[in-house]
């Protein structure tokens, strides 16, 4: 049987980053990625689906110098983000966070970014097996190896491989992670109870559309989000500008939500009295474009889908884990990274930055026989970011259309005419509304202090 030091399941940002760091630290490293086809990639690769926006300080969280990132990865440099409510809107021109990147952020080509991370891992000496998936993972807790438990991976072609350490980075789908971790949760319990409840998970859908140049110019330097237009916890449509005059128009919505679950369907601009069920993602987008631009443009004629982009004919559907993260069973020599551990978020539109950073940490610690420190190290590196997202998501969980209008009015009052108070700026001091928002935010952050945002802790695993 083939034996390696570190085996990595999944070749997205977390897995590729783990492979690069493990190989760079001298470990014999193999990465398995089952591979999917895309319209904008030759051959198989990771499931590179994401709205693909990067805020300034996220680059620092990834632990990259922004000048390292190839020019062909970046689509549009951004100056602002705009949040639009049913009757109010607010523009922000800073995140309010210290960052080395000189702009608000940028949009990027997700497949090219993923491929660049693969190249880095390959250059470091990792063995990248794209097109080979993992069927199952079994852990020998009683291994005679002095470094502790070992793992047997059964591959899609029937072969088996033994690894000392495993990094699970198979994304929010968690095709291997759930069953692999269930080995350590005890009778009657399952990791699925934490990571896969339908009411907490989201699905994202997006289309690549080409806009008339004069219309594209209106949002070419900003991210645009519409809040309170469609029902559901952290459910919203968006437009992200890409190259040329192409933009990704998409949305996030909860999985499993029904029209009967909506308290006031008449209050949402993207619902219709004639609806007998919630619209599909494509129908939501059509309604958004008709509402925003239909008076001047024929949407299907003037803003067409570009079929040579994305995963399938200019469209993409992908899961987003909106659950809180879990600790890894490090006592079993396993680290879970990126979306598989629940670090992505429907609130901030994915989690590429935290996936990269958690992958880098997992790979380095596995290669240096220090994996027992993983849960502490990732919390130190990305815990503040996760804490912010969890706190904000909890605050707005039950917001309806009127709540979003009130919130945007408050934020507008906070920043005056300058737009300079950022997404996470602590200088919110304007009026009672601002005080209430800040108090709620601080209360939530306090509730989740000291890693309290973790929903399955290390001491809950059984070895």
C-alpha positions as CSV (number, residue, x, y, z in Angstrom):
1,X,0.0,0.0,0.0
2,X,1.2,3.5,-0.8
3,X,2.1,5.6,2.2
4,X,2.5,9.3,2.6
5,X,3.0,11.8,5.4
6,X,0.0,14.1,4.6
7,X,-3.1,13.3,2.5
8,X,-5.5,16.2,1.6
9,X,-9.0,15.6,0.5
10,X,-10.2,18.4,-1.8
11,X,-8.4,20.8,-4.1
12,X,-10.1,24.1,-3.5
13,X,-8.5,27.1,-1.7
14,X,-8.1,25.3,1.6
15,X,-6.8,22.0,0.2
16,X,-4.4,23.6,-2.3
17,X,-3.1,25.9,0.4
18,X,-2.6,23.0,2.8
19,X,-0.8,21.1,0.1
20,X,1.6,24.0,-0.7
21,X,2.5,24.5,3.0
22,X,2.8,20.8,3.8
23,X,5.1,20.2,0.8
24,X,7.1,23.4,1.5
25,X,7.8,22.1,5.0
26,X,9.2,18.8,3.6
27,X,6.3,16.4,4.0
28,X,5.5,13.9,1.4
29,X,2.1,15.3,0.4
30,X,-0.7,14.1,-1.9
31,X,-3.8,16.0,-2.7
32,X,-6.9,14.3,-4.1
33,X,-9.5,16.3,-6.1
34,X,-12.2,14.5,-8.0
35,X,-12.4,17.4,-10.5
36,X,-15.3,19.0,-12.3
37,X,-15.5,20.6,-15.7
38,X,-16.1,24.3,-16.3
39,X,-16.8,26.4,-19.3
40,X,-13.9,28.7,-18.5
41,X,-11.2,26.0,-17.7
42,X,-9.4,23.5,-19.9
43,X,-9.7,20.1,-18.2
44,X,-10.8,19.2,-14.7
45,X,-10.3,21.2,-11.6
46,X,-11.8,22.1,-8.2
47,X,-15.4,23.2,-8.1
48,X,-14.5,26.9,-8.6
49,X,-17.9,28.4,-7.9
50,X,-18.0,31.7,-5.9
51,X,-19.1,35.3,-6.4
52,X,-15.4,35.9,-6.0
53,X,-15.0,39.3,-4.4
54,X,-12.1,40.1,-2.1
55,X,-12.1,42.9,0.5
56,X,-8.9,44.7,1.3
57,X,-8.1,43.1,4.7
58,X,-9.1,39.7,3.5
59,X,-5.8,39.6,1.5
60,X,-3.9,40.0,4.8
61,X,-6.0,37.3,6.4
62,X,-4.9,34.9,3.5
63,X,-1.3,35.8,4.5
64,X,-0.5,37.0,1.0
65,X,1.3,40.1,-0.2
66,X,-1.3,41.4,-2.7
67,X,1.5,41.9,-5.2
68,X,2.0,38.2,-5.4
69,X,-1.4,37.6,-6.9
70,X,-1.2,37.4,-10.7
71,X,-2.7,40.3,-12.7
72,X,-4.8,37.9,-14.7
73,X,-6.6,36.8,-11.6
74,X,-8.0,40.3,-10.8
75,X,-11.1,41.5,-12.6
76,X,-12.0,44.9,-11.3
77,X,-10.5,47.1,-8.5
78,X,-13.3,48.3,-6.2
79,X,-13.9,51.6,-4.5
80,X,-17.0,50.9,-2.6
81,X,-19.9,48.6,-1.8
82,X,-23.6,49.6,-2.0
83,X,-26.3,48.1,0.1
84,X,-29.8,48.7,-1.3
85,X,-33.0,48.3,0.8
86,X,-36.6,48.5,-0.3
87,X,-36.7,52.2,0.4
88,X,-33.2,53.1,1.7
89,X,-29.6,52.6,0.6
90,X,-26.1,53.2,1.9
91,X,-22.7,53.3,0.3
92,X,-19.5,52.4,2.1
93,X,-16.1,53.3,0.8
94,X,-14.0,51.6,3.4
95,X,-14.1,48.4,5.4
96,X,-12.8,50.3,8.4
97,X,-10.1,47.6,8.9
98,X,-6.4,48.0,8.6
99,X,-5.2,46.5,5.3
100,X,-2.1,46.6,3.0
101,X,-4.2,46.6,-0.2
102,X,-4.7,50.2,-1.2
103,X,-8.3,49.9,-2.6
104,X,-11.6,48.8,-1.1
105,X,-11.0,45.4,-2.7
106,X,-11.4,43.7,-6.0
107,X,-13.4,41.0,-7.9
108,X,-11.5,38.1,-9.2
109,X,-11.6,35.1,-11.6
110,X,-12.2,32.2,-9.2
111,X,-11.0,29.4,-11.5
112,X,-7.7,31.3,-12.2
113,X,-7.2,31.9,-8.5
114,X,-7.7,28.3,-7.7
115,X,-5.4,27.2,-10.5
116,X,-2.7,29.6,-9.2
117,X,-2.9,28.0,-5.8
118,X,-2.6,24.6,-7.5
119,X,0.5,25.8,-9.3
120,X,2.0,27.0,-6.0
121,X,1.4,23.6,-4.4
122,X,2.8,21.8,-7.4
123,X,5.9,24.0,-7.4
124,X,6.4,23.2,-3.7
125,X,6.5,19.5,-4.5
126,X,3.0,18.3,-3.6
127,X,1.5,15.4,-5.7
128,X,-1.7,16.8,-7.1
129,X,-4.1,14.0,-8.3
130,X,-6.9,15.9,-10.1
131,X,-9.5,13.5,-11.4
132,X,-9.1,11.0,-8.5
133,X,-11.6,11.3,-5.7
134,X,-11.7,9.7,-2.2
135,X,-14.5,7.3,-1.4
136,X,-13.9,6.8,2.3
137,X,-11.5,7.3,5.1
138,X,-10.9,5.0,8.0
139,X,-8.8,5.9,11.0
140,X,-6.7,3.4,13.1
141,X,-6.7,5.0,16.5
142,X,-4.5,2.1,17.9
143,X,-1.8,2.4,15.3
144,X,1.6,1.4,16.5
145,X,3.1,4.4,14.7
146,X,4.9,6.6,17.3
147,X,3.3,9.7,15.7
148,X,-0.2,8.4,16.6
149,X,-3.2,7.4,14.6
150,X,-2.9,6.6,10.9
151,X,-5.5,6.7,8.1
152,X,-6.5,4.5,5.2
153,X,-8.1,6.3,2.2
154,X,-10.0,4.3,-0.3
155,X,-9.9,6.1,-3.7
156,X,-12.5,6.3,-6.4
157,X,-10.5,3.8,-8.5
158,X,-10.5,1.3,-5.7
159,X,-6.8,1.8,-4.7
160,X,-5.9,2.5,-1.1
161,X,-3.4,4.8,0.5
162,X,-2.1,5.2,4.1
163,X,-1.4,8.6,5.5
164,X,-0.1,9.8,8.9
165,X,-2.1,13.0,8.8
166,X,-5.2,14.0,6.9
167,X,-6.5,17.5,6.0
168,X,-10.2,17.4,5.1
169,X,-10.9,20.2,2.7
170,X,-13.8,19.0,0.6
171,X,-15.9,22.2,0.9
172,X,-19.4,22.7,2.2
173,X,-20.6,19.5,0.4
174,X,-18.4,17.5,2.9
175,X,-18.6,14.3,0.9
176,X,-16.0,12.7,3.0
177,X,-15.8,14.9,6.1
178,X,-19.1,14.0,7.7
179,X,-18.6,10.2,7.7
180,X,-14.9,10.6,8.5
181,X,-15.7,12.6,11.6
182,X,-18.6,10.5,12.7
183,X,-15.9,7.9,13.7
184,X,-15.2,10.1,16.8
185,X,-18.6,11.5,17.8
186,X,-19.9,8.5,19.9
187,X,-23.1,6.5,19.5
188,X,-26.3,8.3,18.5
189,X,-24.5,11.5,17.5
190,X,-23.4,12.7,14.1
191,X,-21.4,15.7,12.8
192,X,-24.3,16.1,10.4
193,X,-26.3,17.4,13.3
194,X,-24.0,20.4,13.4
195,X,-22.9,21.0,9.9
196,X,-25.9,20.0,7.7
197,X,-29.2,21.1,9.2
198,X,-31.3,22.3,6.2
199,X,-32.6,25.4,8.0
200,X,-29.1,26.7,8.5
201,X,-27.5,26.1,5.1
202,X,-27.8,28.2,2.0
203,X,-27.6,27.7,-1.8
204,X,-26.1,30.3,-4.1
205,X,-27.0,30.8,-7.8
206,X,-25.4,33.2,-10.2
207,X,-25.4,34.0,-13.9
208,X,-22.7,35.7,-16.0
209,X,-24.3,38.5,-17.9
210,X,-23.0,41.1,-20.3
211,X,-24.3,44.6,-19.7
212,X,-24.5,47.6,-22.0
213,X,-21.3,49.7,-21.4
214,X,-23.1,52.7,-20.1
215,X,-25.0,50.6,-17.6
216,X,-21.9,48.6,-16.5
217,X,-20.1,51.9,-15.9
218,X,-22.7,52.6,-13.1
219,X,-21.3,49.7,-10.9
220,X,-17.9,48.8,-12.4
221,X,-16.1,49.8,-9.2
222,X,-18.4,48.5,-6.5
223,X,-20.2,45.5,-5.2
224,X,-24.0,45.9,-5.1
225,X,-26.3,44.0,-2.7
226,X,-30.1,44.2,-2.3
227,X,-31.3,43.4,1.2
228,X,-35.0,42.9,2.1
229,X,-35.9,42.1,-1.5
230,X,-36.4,38.4,-0.9
231,X,-37.3,36.4,2.2
232,X,-35.0,34.2,4.2
233,X,-32.2,34.5,6.7
234,X,-29.3,36.3,5.0
235,X,-31.0,36.0,1.6
236,X,-30.1,38.6,-0.9
237,X,-29.2,39.2,-4.6
238,X,-26.0,40.9,-5.8
239,X,-24.1,42.2,-8.8
240,X,-20.3,41.8,-8.9
241,X,-18.5,43.5,-11.9
242,X,-16.0,41.3,-13.8
243,X,-13.9,41.8,-16.9
244,X,-15.0,43.8,-19.9
245,X,-18.7,44.6,-19.3
246,X,-19.5,41.2,-17.8
247,X,-20.9,40.9,-14.3
248,X,-22.0,38.1,-12.1
249,X,-25.6,38.5,-11.0
250,X,-26.5,36.1,-8.3
251,X,-28.2,35.5,-5.0
252,X,-28.0,33.5,-1.8
253,X,-31.1,31.9,-0.2
254,X,-31.8,29.2,2.5
255,X,-32.2,25.6,1.5
256,X,-35.6,24.2,2.1
257,X,-37.5,27.4,2.7
258,X,-41.2,27.4,1.6
259,X,-43.5,30.2,0.7
260,X,-45.7,29.2,3.7
261,X,-42.7,30.1,5.9
262,X,-42.8,33.8,4.9
263,X,-44.7,36.0,7.3
264,X,-45.3,38.9,4.9
265,X,-44.8,37.9,1.3
266,X,-46.3,41.1,0.1
267,X,-43.4,43.1,1.7
268,X,-40.8,41.6,-0.6
269,X,-40.2,43.3,-4.0
270,X,-39.1,40.1,-5.7
271,X,-42.3,38.1,-4.8
272,X,-45.5,38.3,-6.7
273,X,-49.2,37.9,-5.5
274,X,-49.5,35.1,-8.0
275,X,-46.6,33.0,-6.6
276,X,-47.7,29.7,-5.3
277,X,-44.1,28.8,-4.3
278,X,-40.8,30.7,-3.9
279,X,-39.2,31.6,-7.2
280,X,-36.2,29.7,-8.5
281,X,-32.8,31.4,-8.5
282,X,-33.0,32.2,-12.2
283,X,-36.5,33.7,-11.8
284,X,-35.4,35.8,-8.8
285,X,-32.5,37.2,-11.0
286,X,-34.9,37.9,-13.9
287,X,-37.2,39.8,-11.6
288,X,-34.4,41.8,-10.1
289,X,-33.0,42.8,-13.5
290,X,-36.5,43.7,-14.8
291,X,-37.2,45.8,-11.7
292,X,-33.8,47.7,-11.8
293,X,-33.2,48.0,-15.5
294,X,-36.4,46.9,-17.3
295,X,-37.7,50.4,-18.0
296,X,-34.7,51.2,-20.3
297,X,-33.5,47.7,-21.4
298,X,-34.9,44.5,-22.7
299,X,-33.2,42.2,-20.1
300,X,-32.8,39.1,-22.2
301,X,-31.8,41.0,-25.3
302,X,-29.6,43.7,-23.8
303,X,-28.2,41.9,-20.7
304,X,-27.7,38.3,-22.0
305,X,-26.2,35.3,-20.3
306,X,-22.7,34.6,-21.5
307,X,-22.6,30.9,-22.0
308,X,-18.8,30.4,-22.2
309,X,-18.4,31.4,-18.5
310,X,-19.0,29.6,-15.2
311,X,-19.7,26.0,-14.5
312,X,-22.4,25.3,-17.1
313,X,-23.5,27.7,-19.9
314,X,-22.9,30.8,-18.0
315,X,-24.5,29.7,-14.7
316,X,-23.4,28.3,-11.4
317,X,-25.1,26.8,-8.4
318,X,-23.1,26.1,-5.2
319,X,-23.7,25.5,-1.5
320,X,-22.7,27.9,1.2
321,X,-22.3,26.6,4.8
322,X,-23.9,29.2,7.0
323,X,-23.3,27.2,10.1
324,X,-20.8,28.1,12.8
325,X,-17.5,26.3,12.5
326,X,-16.4,23.1,14.3
327,X,-13.1,22.1,15.9
328,X,-11.1,19.3,14.4
329,X,-10.4,15.9,16.0
330,X,-6.7,16.6,16.2
331,X,-6.2,13.7,18.6
332,X,-6.9,11.5,15.5
333,X,-4.4,13.4,13.4
334,X,-7.1,15.1,11.4
335,X,-7.5,18.8,10.5
336,X,-10.7,20.1,8.8
337,X,-10.2,23.3,6.9
338,X,-12.2,25.9,4.9
339,X,-15.8,25.3,4.0
340,X,-15.7,21.7,5.3
341,X,-15.3,23.1,8.8
342,X,-18.0,25.7,8.4
343,X,-15.8,28.8,7.9
344,X,-17.8,30.0,4.9
345,X,-20.7,32.3,5.5
346,X,-23.8,33.4,3.6
347,X,-23.5,36.7,5.4
348,X,-20.2,37.8,3.8
349,X,-20.6,35.8,0.5
350,X,-18.4,32.8,0.9
351,X,-15.1,32.5,2.7
352,X,-12.2,32.2,0.3
353,X,-9.9,34.1,2.6
354,X,-10.5,32.0,5.7
355,X,-10.3,28.9,3.6
356,X,-6.9,29.8,2.3
357,X,-5.6,30.7,5.8
358,X,-7.0,27.7,7.6
359,X,-5.6,25.5,4.8
360,X,-2.1,27.0,5.2
361,X,-2.2,26.4,9.0
362,X,-3.4,22.8,8.6
363,X,-0.7,22.0,6.1
364,X,2.1,23.5,8.0
365,X,1.1,21.9,11.3
366,X,0.6,18.5,9.7
367,X,4.0,18.6,8.1
368,X,5.7,19.6,11.3
369,X,4.0,16.9,13.5
370,X,2.2,19.7,15.4
371,X,-1.4,19.1,14.3
372,X,-2.5,19.0,18.0
373,X,-2.2,22.8,18.0
374,X,-4.5,23.3,15.0
375,X,-7.7,24.3,16.8
376,X,-5.8,26.9,18.8
377,X,-3.8,28.3,15.9
378,X,-6.7,28.8,13.5
379,X,-8.7,30.6,16.2
380,X,-5.8,32.9,16.7
381,X,-5.5,33.6,13.0
382,X,-9.1,33.9,11.8
383,X,-11.2,33.9,15.0
384,X,-11.9,37.6,14.9
385,X,-13.2,37.4,11.4
386,X,-15.5,34.5,12.2
387,X,-16.6,36.2,15.4
388,X,-17.6,39.3,13.3
389,X,-19.6,37.3,10.8
390,X,-21.4,35.2,13.4
391,X,-22.3,38.2,15.4
392,X,-23.6,40.2,12.4
393,X,-25.5,37.2,11.0
394,X,-27.2,36.6,14.3
395,X,-28.2,40.3,14.6
396,X,-29.9,40.3,11.1
397,X,-31.3,36.8,11.2
398,X,-34.9,37.9,11.6
399,X,-34.7,41.1,9.6
400,X,-37.6,41.9,7.3
401,X,-37.8,44.6,4.6
402,X,-38.6,47.4,7.1
403,X,-35.7,46.4,9.4
404,X,-33.2,46.7,6.5
405,X,-34.5,50.2,5.7
406,X,-34.2,51.3,9.3
407,X,-30.7,49.8,9.5
408,X,-29.5,51.6,6.4
409,X,-31.0,54.8,7.5
410,X,-29.0,54.5,10.8
411,X,-25.8,53.7,9.0
412,X,-26.3,56.7,6.7
413,X,-26.7,58.9,9.8
414,X,-23.6,57.4,11.3
415,X,-21.3,58.2,8.4
416,X,-22.9,61.5,7.3
417,X,-22.0,62.5,3.8
418,X,-18.5,61.0,3.7
419,X,-19.2,57.3,3.5
420,X,-16.0,56.8,5.5
421,X,-17.3,54.6,8.3
422,X,-16.5,51.1,7.3
423,X,-18.3,47.8,7.4
424,X,-16.7,47.0,10.8
425,X,-15.7,50.5,12.1
426,X,-16.1,50.9,15.8
427,X,-16.8,54.6,15.7
428,X,-20.5,54.2,15.5
429,X,-21.8,56.9,17.8
430,X,-24.6,58.7,16.0
431,X,-27.9,58.6,17.9
432,X,-30.1,56.0,19.6
433,X,-30.3,53.8,16.5
434,X,-26.6,53.5,16.2
435,X,-26.3,52.9,19.9
436,X,-28.7,50.0,19.7
437,X,-26.9,48.4,16.7
438,X,-23.6,48.7,18.4
439,X,-24.9,47.3,21.7
440,X,-26.4,44.3,19.9
441,X,-23.2,43.7,18.1
442,X,-21.1,43.9,21.2
443,X,-23.5,41.6,23.1
444,X,-23.3,39.0,20.4
445,X,-19.5,39.2,20.2
446,X,-19.3,38.8,24.0
447,X,-21.6,35.8,23.8
448,X,-19.2,34.1,21.4
449,X,-16.0,35.2,23.1
450,X,-13.1,32.9,23.7
451,X,-14.0,30.7,20.7
452,X,-17.7,30.3,21.8
453,X,-18.7,30.5,18.1
454,X,-17.5,26.9,17.7
455,X,-20.4,24.5,17.7
456,X,-18.6,21.3,18.1
457,X,-15.6,21.6,20.3
458,X,-12.4,19.4,20.4
459,X,-13.4,17.9,23.8
460,X,-16.6,16.5,22.3
461,X,-14.7,14.0,20.2
462,X,-14.2,10.4,21.4
463,X,-10.9,8.6,20.7
